[in-house]
Amino acid sequence: MNPYPIASVRSAFPALSGAQPTPVYLDNPAGTLVPRMVVSAVADAMETASSNLGAYFDASRRADEIWSEAHRAAADLLGAASEREIIIGPNMTTLTMHLSRSIGRALSPGDEIIVTRMDHEGDISPWLLLAEDLGLVVKWLPFNTETWRIEPEDLIPLLTPRTRLLAINHASNMTGSINDIRTLSALAKDAGAWVYVDGVQFVPHLLPDVQALGCDFYACSSYKFFGPHLGIVWGREELLSALEPYKCRCTSDELPVRFETGTPQTELLAGLTATIDYLATLGDDVDQLEARRARLAKGYGRFADHEMGLSRKLIAGLEQLPGITVHGIRNPNRFSWRVPTISFTHAQVSTHQIARTLAQQRINVWSGHNYALEPARHLGLDEDEGVVRIGIAHYNTEEEIDRTLNAIKTAVC
Ligand SMILES: Cc1ncc(COP(=O)(O)O)c(C=O)c1O
């Protein structure tokens, strides 16, 4: 197999090709870097399609094309049956708040919904607010602190004939664990519930297949996978058609427009298509004639081992430092159940102090709960302290991990 082309990968990113050494970008779960071709696509759209959709003149026609291309690209990325199933908006949280209103129109007081102790607030708060508004019963699904995942045996007792929704993440933004959505989804669907999956932290690392997962909705954000600030939600076409949207009276009732309120962010949509094309062309020997979904599978396949190798090095290095606890899967044999997001605390030194020391050495990491409020509580962590979170992406290097480990050692020893 060809060695991983790290130099050519890094050269695609303006932020990594400036004066050396560049900062170490390990803040990826909060937002990733953007390749040059995405920046160009956004700029180009602002020059050529700076117009609203649906008119007779060229700039508007180009905006229409950009809108359609972005929905097709996102359908390829998520494995959707059609681009009619793709809703694009400002970010995952806003889209989820928005869709929760429509979902709520199909629910009645006393209906039950399940949220998890593992999720980011973006997939908890919208449902708690909906429950408050409608008088729904909220049930909490814990994660197992030995396997670090949500286990079917914890879901089964929560399901009843009144369960209408399970909101669950594919991968955690704190521990990095990946849930077995296929199994959990099948259980919830057998009970008659809809399944809303938060894939925000999965898509930067692995290619989802929404149809194979068996869920009803799948949400993600393109700024977490090397693109512009947009959110995307896939929903099953028959369900999206049946739900009653919150929309303006004169907005089309066609899918997906009935769920896309207001004027679309055309330039960012152009950037989204370029981002998905970037992922499809990762590596340099991909046959351009192959369908984009097949090229995406190859592109993602190229960096999985690289990311896993860096995770192994980072976790092994952290475990050698006295006082450090890594909160997540540490056994390399189980790494297929985690993404390369690694969180830790130190027995004495504050997480914020560690992150501040690293920032002084131009190493970007996050500290705190990072909206993983429930996971922090479930692990008995101080909410404000949370964890130090290091998030690896496909452009990080072994040398950067060494540099980070040395800096952490200085901060805690
Ligand atoms: C797992 C997860 N879900 C949801 C979100 C919210 O995404 P957005 O900023 O697009 O609303 C984040 C953001 O960090 C996240 O990590």
The ligand as an SDF file (V2000), in Angstrom:
LIG
                    3D

 16 16  0  0  0  0  0  0  0  0999 V2000
  -21.5330   16.1150   18.6430 C   0  0  0  0  0  0  0  0  0  0  0  0
  -21.9590   17.4960   18.3200 C   0  0  0  0  0  0  0  0  0  0  0  0
  -23.2380   17.7300   18.0560 N   0  0  0  0  0  0  0  0  0  0  0  0
  -23.6970   18.9470   17.7390 C   0  0  0  0  0  0  0  0  0  0  0  0
  -22.8450   20.0280   17.6830 C   0  0  0  0  0  0  0  0  0  0  0  0
  -23.4010   21.3530   17.3280 C   0  0  0  0  0  0  0  0  0  0  0  0
  -23.0660   21.6630   16.0190 O   0  0  0  0  0  0  0  0  0  0  0  0
  -23.3620   23.1080   15.4020 P   0  0  0  0  0  0  0  0  0  0  0  0
  -22.2860   24.0070   15.8910 O   0  0  0  0  0  0  0  0  0  0  0  0
  -23.3080   22.8790   13.9280 O   0  0  0  0  0  0  0  0  0  0  0  0
  -24.6860   23.5360   15.8730 O   0  0  0  0  0  0  0  0  0  0  0  0
  -21.4900   19.8500   17.9710 C   0  0  0  0  0  0  0  0  0  0  0  0
  -20.5700   21.0040   17.9680 C   0  0  0  0  0  0  0  0  0  0  0  0
  -19.5190   20.9590   18.5520 O   0  0  0  0  0  0  0  0  0  0  0  0
  -21.0470   18.5510   18.2950 C   0  0  0  0  0  0  0  0  0  0  0  0
  -19.7630   18.3100   18.5630 O   0  0  0  0  0  0  0  0  0  0  0  0
  1  2  1  0
  2  3  1  0
  2 15  2  0
  3  4  2  0
  4  5  1  0
  5  6  1  0
  5 12  2  0
  6  7  1  0
  7  8  1  0
  8  9  2  0
  8 10  1  0
  8 11  1  0
 12 13  1  0
 12 15  1  0
 13 14  2  0
 15 16  1  0
M  END
$$$$
